[in-house]
Amino acid sequence: MSTVFEYIVPVAIGAVTIVLVFGLFNMMRGGSPNTSQKLMRLRVLLQFIAIVVIMAAIYFMKR
């Protein structure tokens, strides 16, 4: 089970990072505020998913 988390945790963190960079890039270039808002909401959702995955990994590693 821990080998599954070795792949899922970096993917979850990478997804958060990519969406964060896209959102910041859109704001810096003066893009649509609506697009920035959607990207930042997606980032928050992905952060929640990443935290759940990380907590599950910690839980299953202790077992």
PyMOL commands that set and color helices and strands:
alter all, ss='L'
color gray80, all
select helices_A, chain A and resi 2-28+33-62
alter helices_A, ss='H'
color red, helices_A
deselect
rebuild
show_as cartoon
